[in-house]
Protein backbone atom coordinates (compact mmCIF):
# COMPACT_ATOMS: atom_id res chain seq x y z
CA UNK A 1 0.00 0.00 0.00
CA UNK A 2 1.39 3.40 -0.97
CA UNK A 3 1.87 6.00 1.73
CA UNK A 4 0.94 9.70 1.48
CA UNK A 5 4.64 10.55 1.57
CA UNK A 6 5.32 8.16 -1.32
CA UNK A 7 2.49 9.71 -3.33
CA UNK A 8 3.92 13.18 -2.77
CA UNK A 9 7.36 12.03 -3.95
CA UNK A 10 5.86 10.56 -7.12
CA UNK A 11 4.09 13.84 -7.84
CA UNK A 12 7.34 15.80 -7.68
CA UNK A 13 8.64 16.85 -11.14
CA UNK A 14 11.90 14.96 -10.65
CA UNK A 15 12.99 15.11 -14.30
CA UNK A 16 12.31 18.85 -14.44
CA UNK A 17 14.31 19.33 -11.24
CA UNK A 18 17.14 17.26 -12.71
CA UNK A 19 17.20 19.60 -15.72
CA UNK A 20 17.87 22.56 -13.39
CA UNK A 21 20.74 20.92 -11.48
CA UNK A 22 23.45 21.53 -14.15
CA UNK A 23 22.43 25.19 -14.45
CA UNK A 24 22.49 25.63 -10.67
CA UNK A 25 25.91 23.94 -10.43
CA UNK A 26 27.32 26.20 -13.16
CA UNK A 27 25.95 29.30 -11.41
CA UNK A 28 27.65 28.35 -8.14
CA UNK A 29 30.90 27.50 -9.95
CA UNK A 30 30.91 30.80 -11.88
CA UNK A 31 30.23 32.81 -8.72
CA UNK A 32 33.19 31.18 -6.96
CA UNK A 33 35.57 31.78 -9.91
CA UNK A 34 34.25 35.14 -11.10
CA UNK A 35 37.43 37.17 -10.28
CA UNK A 36 39.53 34.71 -12.32
CA UNK A 37 37.08 34.84 -15.22
CA UNK A 38 37.04 38.65 -15.34
CA UNK A 39 40.84 38.90 -15.01
CA UNK A 40 41.42 36.50 -17.88
CA UNK A 41 38.70 38.11 -19.99
CA UNK A 42 40.21 41.58 -19.65
CA UNK A 43 43.55 40.34 -20.99
CA UNK A 44 41.84 38.66 -23.93
CA UNK A 45 40.36 42.00 -25.03
CA UNK A 46 43.80 43.16 -26.21
CA UNK A 47 44.75 39.83 -27.83
CA UNK A 48 44.78 39.03 -31.55
CA UNK A 49 41.16 38.10 -32.30
CA UNK A 50 42.03 35.91 -35.29
CA UNK A 51 44.18 33.58 -33.21
CA UNK A 52 41.42 33.50 -30.59
CA UNK A 53 38.94 32.41 -33.26
CA UNK A 54 41.37 29.65 -34.21
CA UNK A 55 41.41 28.53 -30.56
CA UNK A 56 37.59 28.48 -30.53
CA UNK A 57 37.50 26.41 -33.74
CA UNK A 58 40.04 23.95 -32.31
CA UNK A 59 37.91 23.57 -29.18
CA UNK A 60 34.86 22.66 -31.28
CA UNK A 61 36.94 20.21 -33.33
CA UNK A 62 38.00 18.62 -30.05
CA UNK A 63 34.40 17.58 -29.37
CA UNK A 64 34.29 16.10 -32.88
CA UNK A 65 37.45 14.09 -32.14
CA UNK A 66 35.96 12.78 -28.88
CA UNK A 67 32.81 11.78 -30.77
CA UNK A 68 34.89 9.74 -33.23
CA UNK A 69 36.77 8.06 -30.41
CA UNK A 70 33.61 7.15 -28.51
CA UNK A 71 31.99 5.74 -31.66
CA UNK A 72 35.13 3.70 -32.28
CA UNK A 73 34.90 2.19 -28.79
CA UNK A 74 31.67 0.33 -29.60
CA UNK A 75 30.48 -1.78 -32.51
CA UNK A 76 26.94 -0.40 -32.39
CA UNK A 77 26.23 2.52 -34.70
CA UNK A 78 25.48 5.62 -32.59
CA UNK A 79 23.33 8.56 -33.78
CA UNK A 80 25.87 11.09 -35.05
CA UNK A 81 24.19 14.35 -34.05
CA UNK A 82 23.11 13.14 -30.61
CA UNK A 83 26.61 11.74 -30.04
CA UNK A 84 28.24 15.11 -30.79
CA UNK A 85 25.73 17.08 -28.70
CA UNK A 86 26.23 14.64 -25.83
CA UNK A 87 30.00 15.26 -25.93
CA UNK A 88 29.37 19.00 -25.73
CA UNK A 89 27.12 18.49 -22.70
CA UNK A 90 29.52 15.96 -21.16
CA UNK A 91 32.35 18.50 -21.38
CA UNK A 92 30.32 20.83 -19.15
CA UNK A 93 29.45 18.01 -16.73
CA UNK A 94 33.10 17.01 -16.61
CA UNK A 95 34.06 20.35 -15.04
CA UNK A 96 31.37 20.12 -12.36
CA UNK A 97 32.42 16.74 -10.95
CA UNK A 98 35.97 15.56 -10.11
CA UNK A 99 38.09 12.96 -11.92
CA UNK A 100 36.03 12.89 -15.09
CA UNK A 101 32.97 11.49 -13.31
CA UNK A 102 30.63 13.96 -14.98
CA UNK A 103 31.51 13.04 -18.57
CA UNK A 104 31.59 9.35 -17.69
CA UNK A 105 28.11 9.43 -16.16
CA UNK A 106 26.65 11.36 -19.11
CA UNK A 107 28.17 9.03 -21.69
CA UNK A 108 27.23 5.90 -19.74
CA UNK A 109 23.62 7.03 -19.68
CA UNK A 110 23.74 7.98 -23.38
CA UNK A 111 25.08 4.57 -24.41
CA UNK A 112 22.40 2.82 -22.37
CA UNK A 113 19.74 4.97 -24.02
CA UNK A 114 21.16 3.85 -27.38
CA UNK A 115 20.43 0.24 -26.44
CA UNK A 116 23.72 -0.97 -24.98
CA UNK A 117 23.65 -3.00 -21.79
CA UNK A 118 25.33 -1.68 -18.65
CA UNK A 119 28.30 -4.04 -19.09
CA UNK A 120 28.77 -3.11 -22.76
CA UNK A 121 28.42 0.60 -21.99
CA UNK A 122 30.98 0.34 -19.18
CA UNK A 123 33.35 -1.61 -21.44
CA UNK A 124 33.05 1.07 -24.13
CA UNK A 125 33.83 3.80 -21.59
CA UNK A 126 36.85 1.86 -20.30
CA UNK A 127 38.19 1.31 -23.83
CA UNK A 128 37.77 4.99 -24.65
CA UNK A 129 39.58 6.02 -21.46
CA UNK A 130 42.43 3.62 -22.21
CA UNK A 131 42.76 4.94 -25.76
CA UNK A 132 42.56 8.57 -24.60
CA UNK A 133 45.27 8.11 -21.95
CA UNK A 134 47.50 6.16 -24.32
CA UNK A 135 47.05 8.72 -27.09
CA UNK A 136 48.03 11.59 -24.80
CA UNK A 137 51.16 9.81 -23.55
CA UNK A 138 52.20 8.71 -27.06
CA UNK A 139 51.80 12.26 -28.39
CA UNK A 140 53.81 13.66 -25.46
CA UNK A 141 56.62 11.17 -26.02
CA UNK A 142 56.67 11.92 -29.75
CA UNK A 143 56.99 15.67 -29.14
CA UNK A 144 59.64 15.14 -26.47
CA UNK A 145 61.60 13.05 -28.97
CA UNK A 146 61.44 15.98 -31.41
CA UNK A 147 62.53 18.49 -28.77
CA UNK A 148 64.03 16.65 -25.78
CA UNK A 149 65.24 19.81 -24.01
CA UNK A 150 61.93 21.70 -24.09
CA UNK A 151 61.37 21.12 -20.36
CA UNK A 152 62.29 18.67 -17.63
CA UNK A 153 60.04 16.81 -15.21
CA UNK A 154 62.04 17.97 -12.19
CA UNK A 155 61.61 21.63 -13.06
CA UNK A 156 58.00 21.16 -14.12
CA UNK A 157 56.94 19.61 -10.82
CA UNK A 158 59.76 19.52 -8.27
CA UNK A 159 59.72 16.19 -6.49
CA UNK A 160 56.84 14.94 -8.67
CA UNK A 161 58.19 11.41 -9.08
CA UNK A 162 57.78 10.59 -5.39
CA UNK A 163 54.12 11.64 -5.04
CA UNK A 164 53.22 9.98 -8.34
CA UNK A 165 54.72 6.66 -7.22
CA UNK A 166 53.03 6.93 -3.81
CA UNK A 167 49.61 7.60 -5.37
CA UNK A 168 50.01 4.81 -7.92
CA UNK A 169 51.21 2.33 -5.29
CA UNK A 170 48.34 3.24 -2.96
CA UNK A 171 45.78 2.70 -5.71
CA UNK A 172 47.26 -0.67 -6.67
CA UNK A 173 47.29 -1.83 -3.04
CA UNK A 174 43.71 -0.66 -2.47
CA UNK A 175 42.47 -2.54 -5.54
CA UNK A 176 44.36 -5.68 -4.48
CA UNK A 177 42.86 -5.55 -0.97
CA UNK A 178 39.35 -5.11 -2.37
CA UNK A 179 39.78 -8.05 -4.73
CA UNK A 180 41.01 -10.32 -1.94
CA UNK A 181 38.53 -9.21 0.72
CA UNK A 182 35.29 -8.95 -1.28
CA UNK A 183 34.52 -12.12 -3.21
CA UNK A 184 31.35 -10.81 -4.95
CA UNK A 185 33.44 -7.93 -6.26
CA UNK A 186 35.85 -10.38 -7.88
CA UNK A 187 32.99 -11.88 -9.86
CA UNK A 188 31.77 -8.46 -11.02
CA UNK A 189 35.26 -7.39 -12.05
CA UNK A 190 35.90 -10.71 -13.81
CA UNK A 191 32.70 -10.34 -15.82
CA UNK A 192 33.53 -6.74 -16.68
CA UNK A 193 37.09 -7.58 -17.78
CA UNK A 194 35.88 -10.47 -19.94
CA UNK A 195 33.27 -8.25 -21.60
CA UNK A 196 35.76 -5.42 -22.09
CA UNK A 197 38.39 -7.69 -23.64
CA UNK A 198 35.83 -9.33 -25.92
CA UNK A 199 34.49 -5.96 -27.10
CA UNK A 200 38.01 -4.57 -27.58
CA UNK A 201 38.93 -7.53 -29.78
CA UNK A 202 35.72 -7.11 -31.78
CA UNK A 203 36.33 -3.38 -32.29
CA UNK A 204 39.83 -4.00 -33.59
CA UNK A 205 38.55 -6.48 -36.19
CA UNK A 206 36.72 -3.52 -37.78
CA UNK A 207 39.33 -1.16 -39.32
CA UNK A 208 36.89 1.77 -39.44
CA UNK A 209 36.12 1.44 -35.72
CA UNK A 210 39.78 1.04 -34.75
CA UNK A 211 40.72 4.08 -36.85
CA UNK A 212 37.97 6.16 -35.23
CA UNK A 213 38.99 5.02 -31.74
CA UNK A 214 42.71 5.66 -32.00
CA UNK A 215 42.50 8.53 -34.47
CA UNK A 216 40.14 10.40 -32.17
CA UNK A 217 42.29 9.54 -29.14
CA UNK A 218 45.33 11.11 -30.82
CA UNK A 219 43.46 14.02 -32.39
CA UNK A 220 41.85 15.23 -29.16
CA UNK A 221 45.04 16.06 -27.18
CA UNK A 222 46.60 17.40 -30.40
CA UNK A 223 43.71 19.84 -30.82
CA UNK A 224 43.84 20.79 -27.13
CA UNK A 225 47.56 21.54 -27.34
CA UNK A 226 47.03 23.45 -30.58
CA UNK A 227 44.32 25.51 -28.87
CA UNK A 228 46.76 26.55 -26.14
CA UNK A 229 49.34 27.42 -28.81
CA UNK A 230 46.74 29.56 -30.62
CA UNK A 231 45.99 31.53 -27.43
CA UNK A 232 49.74 31.96 -26.86
CA UNK A 233 50.11 33.31 -30.40
CA UNK A 234 47.22 35.70 -29.75
CA UNK A 235 49.15 37.08 -26.77
CA UNK A 236 52.46 37.29 -28.72
CA UNK A 237 54.32 34.58 -26.81
CA UNK A 238 57.71 34.08 -28.46
CA UNK A 239 58.24 30.41 -27.56
CA UNK A 240 58.34 27.59 -30.15
CA UNK A 241 54.98 25.92 -30.71
CA UNK A 242 56.45 22.47 -30.05
CA UNK A 243 57.64 23.61 -26.62
CA UNK A 244 54.19 24.99 -25.84
CA UNK A 245 52.59 21.73 -26.93
CA UNK A 246 54.91 19.71 -24.73
CA UNK A 247 54.19 22.05 -21.82
CA UNK A 248 50.45 21.56 -22.25
CA UNK A 249 50.61 17.77 -22.54
CA UNK A 250 53.05 17.40 -19.63
CA UNK A 251 51.14 19.82 -17.39
CA UNK A 252 47.71 18.34 -18.09
CA UNK A 253 49.00 14.79 -17.64
CA UNK A 254 50.71 15.50 -14.32
CA UNK A 255 47.72 17.50 -13.08
CA UNK A 256 45.63 14.33 -13.21
CA UNK A 257 47.81 12.59 -10.61
CA UNK A 258 49.63 15.36 -8.70
CA UNK A 259 47.46 17.66 -6.54
CA UNK A 260 48.37 21.35 -6.56
CA UNK A 261 47.42 23.87 -3.85
CA UNK A 262 46.00 27.33 -4.33
CA UNK A 263 42.90 28.98 -5.69
CA UNK A 264 43.37 27.73 -9.24
CA UNK A 265 42.58 24.17 -10.21
CA UNK A 266 45.31 21.58 -10.57
CA UNK A 267 45.24 21.80 -14.37
CA UNK A 268 45.60 25.60 -14.36
CA UNK A 269 48.47 25.56 -11.86
CA UNK A 270 50.31 22.76 -13.66
CA UNK A 271 49.92 24.50 -17.03
CA UNK A 272 51.31 27.77 -15.67
CA UNK A 273 54.32 25.95 -14.21
CA UNK A 274 54.84 24.02 -17.45
CA UNK A 275 54.74 27.17 -19.57
CA UNK A 276 57.18 28.93 -17.27
CA UNK A 277 59.49 25.93 -17.56
CA UNK A 278 59.19 26.15 -21.36
CA UNK A 279 60.43 29.75 -21.23
CA UNK A 280 57.25 31.87 -20.95
CA UNK A 281 57.37 34.71 -18.36
CA UNK A 282 55.13 33.90 -15.42
CA UNK A 283 52.73 36.85 -15.90
CA UNK A 284 52.30 36.00 -19.59
CA UNK A 285 51.98 32.28 -18.81
CA UNK A 286 49.16 33.04 -16.39
CA UNK A 287 47.39 35.11 -19.04
CA UNK A 288 47.76 32.34 -21.62
CA UNK A 289 46.32 29.71 -19.29
CA UNK A 290 43.44 31.93 -18.20
CA UNK A 291 42.66 32.79 -21.81
CA UNK A 292 42.80 29.16 -22.88
CA UNK A 293 40.60 28.02 -20.01
CA UNK A 294 38.05 30.74 -20.72
CA UNK A 295 37.75 29.62 -24.35
CA UNK A 296 37.86 25.86 -23.75
CA UNK A 297 36.01 25.60 -20.43
CA UNK A 298 34.27 28.67 -19.11
CA UNK A 299 32.58 30.01 -22.26
CA UNK A 300 31.05 26.61 -23.22
CA UNK A 301 30.08 25.85 -19.62
CA UNK A 302 26.72 27.67 -19.47
CA UNK A 303 25.46 26.56 -22.93
CA UNK A 304 26.78 23.08 -22.19
CA UNK A 305 24.80 22.95 -18.95
CA UNK A 306 21.68 24.15 -20.78
CA UNK A 307 22.13 21.45 -23.43
CA UNK A 308 22.65 18.89 -20.67
CA UNK A 309 19.33 19.92 -19.12
CA UNK A 310 17.59 19.58 -22.50
CA UNK A 311 19.09 16.12 -23.02
CA UNK A 312 17.86 15.02 -19.61
CA UNK A 313 14.40 16.42 -20.27
CA UNK A 314 14.17 14.78 -23.70
CA UNK A 315 15.41 11.46 -22.25
CA UNK A 316 18.46 11.30 -24.54
CA UNK A 317 20.44 10.63 -21.35
ChimeraX attribute file (.defattr): number of C-alpha atoms within 10 A of each C-alpha:
attribute: neighborCount
match mode: 1-to-1
recipient: residues
	/A:1	4
	/A:2	6
	/A:3	8
	/A:4	9
	/A:5	9
	/A:6	10
	/A:7	10
	/A:8	9
	/A:9	11
	/A:10	10
	/A:11	9
	/A:12	10
	/A:13	9
	/A:14	10
	/A:15	13
	/A:16	13
	/A:17	12
	/A:18	14
	/A:19	20
	/A:20	17
	/A:21	15
	/A:22	22
	/A:23	20
	/A:24	13
	/A:25	15
	/A:26	22
	/A:27	14
	/A:28	12
	/A:29	15
	/A:30	16
	/A:31	10
	/A:32	11
	/A:33	13
	/A:34	12
	/A:35	11
	/A:36	14
	/A:37	18
	/A:38	13
	/A:39	13
	/A:40	20
	/A:41	16
	/A:42	12
	/A:43	15
	/A:44	22
	/A:45	9
	/A:46	10
	/A:47	17
	/A:48	16
	/A:49	14
	/A:50	13
	/A:51	18
	/A:52	23
	/A:53	16
	/A:54	17
	/A:55	28
	/A:56	20
	/A:57	14
	/A:58	22
	/A:59	23
	/A:60	15
	/A:61	16
	/A:62	23
	/A:63	23
	/A:64	20
	/A:65	26
	/A:66	26
	/A:67	26
	/A:68	24
	/A:69	28
	/A:70	29
	/A:71	23
	/A:72	30
	/A:73	27
	/A:74	25
	/A:75	17
	/A:76	14
	/A:77	9
	/A:78	17
	/A:79	10
	/A:80	12
	/A:81	9
	/A:82	15
	/A:83	23
	/A:84	18
	/A:85	18
	/A:86	24
	/A:87	25
	/A:88	25
	/A:89	29
	/A:90	25
	/A:91	24
	/A:92	27
	/A:93	25
	/A:94	20
	/A:95	18
	/A:96	20
	/A:97	13
	/A:98	10
	/A:99	12
	/A:100	15
	/A:101	15
	/A:102	19
	/A:103	24
	/A:104	19
	/A:105	16
	/A:106	22
	/A:107	23
	/A:108	22
	/A:109	19
	/A:110	23
	/A:111	24
	/A:112	17
	/A:113	14
	/A:114	17
	/A:115	12
	/A:116	17
	/A:117	13
	/A:118	14
	/A:119	17
	/A:120	21
	/A:121	23
	/A:122	21
	/A:123	24
	/A:124	27
	/A:125	22
	/A:126	18
	/A:127	23
	/A:128	24
	/A:129	17
	/A:130	12
	/A:131	21
	/A:132	24
	/A:133	15
	/A:134	15
	/A:135	21
	/A:136	21
	/A:137	17
	/A:138	13
	/A:139	19
	/A:140	21
	/A:141	16
	/A:142	13
	/A:143	17
	/A:144	20
	/A:145	11
	/A:146	12
	/A:147	13
	/A:148	13
	/A:149	10
	/A:150	20
	/A:151	21
	/A:152	16
	/A:153	15
	/A:154	11
	/A:155	14
	/A:156	22
	/A:157	19
	/A:158	10
	/A:159	11
	/A:160	16
	/A:161	12
	/A:162	9
	/A:163	13
	/A:164	15
	/A:165	12
	/A:166	11
	/A:167	13
	/A:168	12
	/A:169	11
	/A:170	12
	/A:171	12
	/A:172	11
	/A:173	12
	/A:174	11
	/A:175	11
	/A:176	11
	/A:177	11
	/A:178	12
	/A:179	15
	/A:180	10
	/A:181	11
	/A:182	10
	/A:183	10
	/A:184	10
	/A:185	13
	/A:186	14
	/A:187	12
	/A:188	11
	/A:189	12
	/A:190	12
	/A:191	12
	/A:192	18
	/A:193	15
	/A:194	13
	/A:195	17
	/A:196	21
	/A:197	13
	/A:198	13
	/A:199	19
	/A:200	21
	/A:201	12
	/A:202	15
	/A:203	22
	/A:204	16
	/A:205	11
	/A:206	12
	/A:207	11
	/A:208	11
	/A:209	22
	/A:210	22
	/A:211	16
	/A:212	20
	/A:213	27
	/A:214	21
	/A:215	19
	/A:216	27
	/A:217	28
	/A:218	23
	/A:219	22
	/A:220	25
	/A:221	25
	/A:222	21
	/A:223	21
	/A:224	21
	/A:225	22
	/A:226	21
	/A:227	28
	/A:228	28
	/A:229	26
	/A:230	26
	/A:231	30
	/A:232	28
	/A:233	20
	/A:234	22
	/A:235	22
	/A:236	13
	/A:237	19
	/A:238	10
	/A:239	15
	/A:240	12
	/A:241	17
	/A:242	18
	/A:243	23
	/A:244	28
	/A:245	27
	/A:246	25
	/A:247	30
	/A:248	30
	/A:249	23
	/A:250	25
	/A:251	25
	/A:252	21
	/A:253	18
	/A:254	22
	/A:255	19
	/A:256	13
	/A:257	16
	/A:258	17
	/A:259	15
	/A:260	16
	/A:261	8
	/A:262	7
	/A:263	10
	/A:264	13
	/A:265	12
	/A:266	19
	/A:267	21
	/A:268	20
	/A:269	20
	/A:270	27
	/A:271	28
	/A:272	26
	/A:273	21
	/A:274	30
	/A:275	28
	/A:276	21
	/A:277	23
	/A:278	25
	/A:279	18
	/A:280	20
	/A:281	13
	/A:282	14
	/A:283	10
	/A:284	18
	/A:285	23
	/A:286	20
	/A:287	21
	/A:288	29
	/A:289	23
	/A:290	26
	/A:291	28
	/A:292	26
	/A:293	19
	/A:294	19
	/A:295	23
	/A:296	21
	/A:297	17
	/A:298	21
	/A:299	14
	/A:300	19
	/A:301	27
	/A:302	20
	/A:303	16
	/A:304	25
	/A:305	27
	/A:306	20
	/A:307	21
	/A:308	30
	/A:309	23
	/A:310	17
	/A:311	19
	/A:312	19
	/A:313	16
	/A:314	11
	/A:315	12
	/A:316	18
	/A:317	21
